[in-house]
């Protein structure tokens, strides 16, 4: 009985942790993915990901099949992984320092991606900032 309760508690904890992860909609991801997919082959390879601002660690974390490229869902997962890694206080937003650590080096890009002027970027605003800085 104890192991069943422990398993249920672990399952609930895992579910809550997953629910706390920031989410992106297809509508938010689509324009960013289109920009990142420079060769328009329907996937983003590591070189394209790096040009977009995705770190190699986030790329590999989001590529479980290890095929060397990200489809749209994996691309979104890489953005989320990078955002979560840059958000050590787990408050669901990046302040300027955290955003800098996540690749948003320009204060003007940070401010442009923060229309509510609350001094932080949520996941959608972070994606806007990444898209703006993409090469």
N, C-alpha and C positions, 0 to 999 in steps of 0.2 A: 504494500500500500504506500509506504514511504517513497519508493522509487517512482511510483505512478504520480504521486503528488509533486515530486521533484521534477519529473518530466513535464508535467502540466505547467509548473511555474517557469521552467526554462523556456517552454514554447511561448507562453504569454510574454515573458521578458523579451524574447527574440522578436515577437510580433510587434511589440511596442517600440522597440528600437528601430525596426524597419519602417514603421509608420512615421517615426520622427525624421527619417531621411527626407531631405528636400526633394521635391518633384518638379519636373518640367513637362509641359504639355507638348504634343506634337506640333501645335501651331507655333510655340516658342522655339522648338528645336529646328524646324524645317528651314528657315532662312539661314541660320547659323551653319547647319549641315551643308546646305547648298554652297555657302561661301567656302567652307573648309574643303569640300570635295572639288579641288581645283581641276582635276582631270575629268570630272563628270562621269566617273565610272560606277557611281552608286555606293562607294565605300570611301573611307578616309584612312590612308596608310599613315605610318608613323611620321614620315616627313611632312605630310599635309597637316597632321595633328599638331606637330611642333610649330608649324607656321601659324596655325590658328591660336596657339597659346596653351595647348594641352601638354602637360609634362609627361615625360616618358613613363614615369611610375603610374600615373593615372591611366595612360593608354593601356599599359599591360594589365592593370587591375581590371579594366573594363573589357578586356579581350580574352574571355575564358577559353574560347576555342583555339586561341593562339594561331590564328590564320594570318596574322600580320596586318589586318585591316579591321576597321570598325564599321559596322552597319549603323543605321540611324539610332537604334536602341542602345547599342554599345557606345556610340558617340555621346548620347545623353548621359549614360552611366559614367563615362569618363569625366564629363563636366561636373556631375554630382560628386564623384569621388574626389576631384580636385577641390571643390568647394568645401566638402566635409573635412578634408585634410587641413585646409587653411582656417578652419573655424574651431580652434581648440576649446573655446568656452561653450561650444554647442548651443549658442543662442539663436541659430538659424539665420544669422546675418554676418556679413564681413564688414568690420570697420576699415578705415583707410590702411592701417598697418597690415591687417589680415589680407586685405585685397592686394596689397603690394606683394605679399608673400605668395599670392595666388596668380601673379602675373599682371596685375593692373598697376603699372608703374606711374601712369600719368594722372595727376590730380584732376586735370580737366576732363579726362575720360571718366574717372570716378564720379565727378560731379554731374556730368551729362547723363550718366546711367542711373542717377539717383534723383528722379524727378520729384519725389516727395520730400527731398532735402532733409532726411532724418539722420544723415551722416553714416548710413550703413547701406550695404547692398544685399538684398535677398537673392535667392538663386536665379530668378528671372532677370533681375537687374545685373547680376554678375555675368550672365550669358550675353546680355546686351553689351556690357563693357568688353568682354572677350571678343565679341564680333567686331566691335569698333577698333580694337587694337590688332586684329588679325592682319597678317601680311598678304 
